[in-house]
Structures are given as C-alpha cells and as structure tokens.
Amino acid sequence: MSMIVCSIIACSSYKEKKEKERKNHKAYVNYLISRNIDTIKANDLDFYDDFFEFKKQQKNHFLLNHKYLKTNKVYVYQGDKVITFCVYADNGELYIAEINKKRDVFLEDPENGKIKLSERVNLISLGIFELENNTIKNTRYEKTLRKQWYDCNVGIVKQDTITIVEDYRTNKYGSYKKKWLTKTLKTNYNLIYQPDLKATKFKNEFGFDSYFIEGSFNFERDMKEEKMLELINSREY
C-alpha cells in the first residue's frame, strides 16, 4: 500500500511541476510577443532575465495597488500572551515580530486606548505570500529541536483586516498546495491594520531586505480577563 501511495504522490508532484513549467513558458512567449521579439528565442532564454524582472514589477504593481491589502504597512494580532506584528511587503515576503504582551521592554503601558513602542522593533522574514483576488496565502518553514515542517496560512483580506481562516501543512517551502492526507485546521483570528505604526525598510546584517517598526497601536482589551477581574473585585469579604 505504501508503495502505491508514494507512486501517486510522485506522479502528482511531477504533473504539478510540468504544469508550472508549461504556464511559465507560455508567459515567457507572450512576453516576447509583447516586445516584438521573435518567439524562436523562447528556447534559448536570451531574454529571460528581462522577463523575470518584468514579472517582479507586475507583482509589485499588483500588491501596491490592491483594493484592500495595506502593502508595506503594519498589521497587528493581539493574542492572549503575545502580540504579533506583520508587514506584507511589495517584494512578496511576509515580515513579522512577536512581543510578550505583559513582560516586554518594548511596550509602554496603555494610555488613552493606545500602546506605544518604547523603541524600534526589528522584523524578520517569515516566508513568502501570494494574493489572488481577496485571498492571501503565506508559506513558511518551521523548525523545532525534534522536527521540521512547512506550513501555509490562508486569509481573507478585507478593509483594514486580514482574517486567517485555515492552516495546513505543505510538501515544501514556497508551495501553497496542501500536503496529501494532512488535516486542515480551521482558524478565525484577525490581523488589524494599525496606521500609527510605521514600517521602514532596511538592510539587515546579512544584506537582505527587512523592516523595523515604530509608533503606537490601538490596545485591544481582553474582555474575558476584565470580567474576571471585575468579579474578583466585587466579592464581599
């Protein structure tokens, strides 16, 4: 049985690779035609570097002009213990940083419904993402001391909000295709756009593009925790 399963997986991967190559070649031919270049050049790839740069510019333009996605801006998810900062950059990479909600030196105490960062926070590249209509997917590599794997999150982009609705394993980094026979985890949490946080691009110590953020963001109250505190304070001794 295991040999049959492996054979099916290998066949599926091969078909997927060939289909991707076919679509890429067709796009390259169309690029040559749009530049009045003889399509016989398609096989020797003389203009492929120009084509690659053209694709990058197209992707960059699409991301910067999307109706809802705030490209190069800061989204924030405030969990129970950790605050996550995200920047979906115009180069197709997702940059993040995580800060402990209650014990981190980067956070000042909430004031007038806002929390200010006491100093700049550097983000790291988590992985790459793709955007189709209003559906956004990001793929990333995860590793612990005992294992490693590839994940994909699926989100819906709306005005000022990205709602992450699914999470599943993939076969490799850069793939958005669900790994065969793995389960899809249904999720429902929101990344909220924070206009008072500013993201600035810089070169990190390895020479790669990255971002740091500064400013303040709206404090999301933990209503469950507040109700619990109200109950404790209302007790009669």
Secondary structure, DSSP 4 states (H G I P E B T S, - for coil): -HHHHHHHHHHHHHHHHHHHHHHHHHHHHHHHHHTT--GGGGGTTTTHHHHHHHHHHHHHHHHHT-SS--TTSEEEEE-SSEEEEEEE-TTSEEEEEEEETTT-TTBPPPBTTEEEBSS-EE-EEEEEEEEETTEEEEEEEEE-SS-EEEEEEEEEEETTEEEEEEEEEESSTT--SBPTTPPPEEEEEEEEE-TTEEEEEEE-TTS-EEEEEEEEEE----HHHHHHHHHHHT---
